[in-house]
Amino acid sequence: MKSPAKRGRPSESGNFAYRRAVAKLNEHAQRVLGKNTKKLTLSDAREIYQKNNGRCVYCGLPLQPSRLGQSNSLNFIFYIPIEFTGMNEYNNIIPVCPYHAEMLTPNKQFLEDIPDINSIADIIEVLVKCKLDSIEFQKTQNPEYFPVVEKLKRLKRLLNFKIQEFALSMRYKTFVDWIPSQYELIQEDHNTIADLVEIAVDADVDSMGKIKNKITKQLKQIVTTKTYNIIRDNKDV
């Protein structure tokens, strides 16, 4: 007859799940920050799990360390991604469900398409230059400028994607008057922040003031709701 397991002691499968989650996180940190970066320990992982009541911090789903490959399996991610100044430290690590672990993992697709763009400010800088080139193309129809038209679309998608990441991963102090009384509907190629930046390139003084106000209003909505939902076609309405 097997002796009963000691109360509070993790099962072997639970230990394996913790080790697996910690190993993934440390490998990611070393890949981005270098091999000498501080490592998360197994005891750190258990404390983080317990501190958050064993639930996904985003949806509240109870997480099971002993279950692998399930919808409620335990995952750890960086609250502020290490790609965006986050550190591999206890206070920057949170437990999440597999759905949010995948959704909040920084996506490199567009960064690979357009090298040397890493921050929102970099993207805006290149987007503005690209817009000026596209204006030149419209004036002269010079075939040399034709590739910038497609590049402009990709830059706008990239900027909006980075803002979505920013909304999900960053913590900011918010104010009551930031909460929108009515949420603005954001539609691609119409009124996203990337669209507003593009319009601002050749706007007059009066229009520039209105555009800045619109961008500010959207950023406040993003920060208070932690979402940046963009309608991309009629199916999304």
Buried (B, 14 or more C-beta within 10 A) or exposed (E): EEEEEEEEEBEEEBBBBBEBBBEBBBEBBBEBBEEEBEBBEBEBBBEBBEEBEBBBBBEEBEBBBBBBEEEBBBBBBBBBBBBBEBBBBBEBBBBBBBBBBEBBBBEEEBBEEBEEBEEBEBBBEBBBBBBEBBBBBEEEEEEEBEEBEEBBBBBBBBBBBBBBBBBBBBEEEEEEEBEEEEEEEBBBEEBBBBBBBBBBBEBEEEEEEEBEEBBEEBBBBBBBBBEBEBBEEEEEE
